[in-house]
């Protein structure tokens, strides 16, 4: 590692280029601020995402290739994007407005100014920018159609997925980077808009410590290609993800042991279902219907991405013969 520290003076510094950081960068740039965005991961252009295989994109776009374990019983894999655009590049593009009862809960805990009436105009603007619309079941999404039909027969509530897409071509590769650029990740939406307003995105730059005087951040220390950098910003916006932000605050002795202690995960459980007829769940969109009958219990049900590789991984605890038999019936499987 180089012993020379390069000092960079700047106006507004945003740490993280995912949903939070990119939105902050665009707002700051739109207000006439000089903005730099620091991203730990690489810049992977849309053209390269399109050319690469799903396996290659796993290595390119995810932290540790998507294999970040949450240790416990059982161990749970945690998937987090580590690239320009953050996890928005590898998620399903869902866009649901936060429920009113949650915002009221925040307000009762002292986090006011974020009630439904406060957020409504901002959410509407985000939906406009991202082309958010209902994406009903259909066009090859047989697994979503079956879920909706079953809900109707049982009298259960369901809703079409609200997704941030423009011209979705139903490639079923959301979680390894949209190959068409239809999904409006930050890589193809907010960040280019911020760059048109002169914001500068600096990939492959890992922030390691926030220097502060007890009341405000005075310097941001980072690494890039083995070189040390020291940024001297007037404004710092931290959006390095739920884990990364907490770890950075702890390393910087900000907030004591508080950051990260109240973190909670909404765990996804996968159930492999075998149907009598062909479902062809490897085709279409990752999901277009969501069962909401049990939302008050924190439970929602929807189809999940299905590939031969993900199915084999889901059945890893079974004998090889069982896995082979199920894979041979892939067109009749849904998850």
VENCOR-V316493 format. One record per run of one state. SS is the DSSP state (H for helix, E for strand, L for the rest). FROM is the first residue (numbers start at 1). LEN is the number of residues. If there is no record, write none. Layout:
{{SS:FROM:LEN} {SS:FROM:LEN}}
//
This chain:
{{L:1:4} {E:5:11} {L:16:3} {H:19:12} {L:31:4} {E:35:4} {L:39:3} {E:42:1} {L:43:3} {H:46:6} {L:52:2} {H:54:8} {E:62:1} {H:63:4} {L:67:1} {E:68:3} {L:71:5} {E:76:3} {L:79:2} {E:81:1} {L:82:1} {E:83:1} {L:84:2} {H:86:4} {L:90:4} {E:94:1} {L:95:5} {H:100:9} {L:109:7} {H:116:15} {L:131:1} {E:132:4} {L:136:6} {H:142:13} {L:155:3} {E:158:8} {L:166:8} {H:174:3} {L:177:6} {E:183:1} {L:184:6} {H:190:7} {L:197:3} {E:200:3} {L:203:3} {E:206:7} {L:213:4} {E:217:8} {L:225:2} {E:227:12} {L:239:3} {H:242:10} {L:252:21} {E:273:2} {L:275:14} {E:289:3} {L:292:3} {H:295:3} {L:298:3} {E:301:2} {L:303:5} {H:308:7} {L:315:5} {H:320:8} {L:328:2} {H:330:3} {E:333:2} {L:335:1}}
//
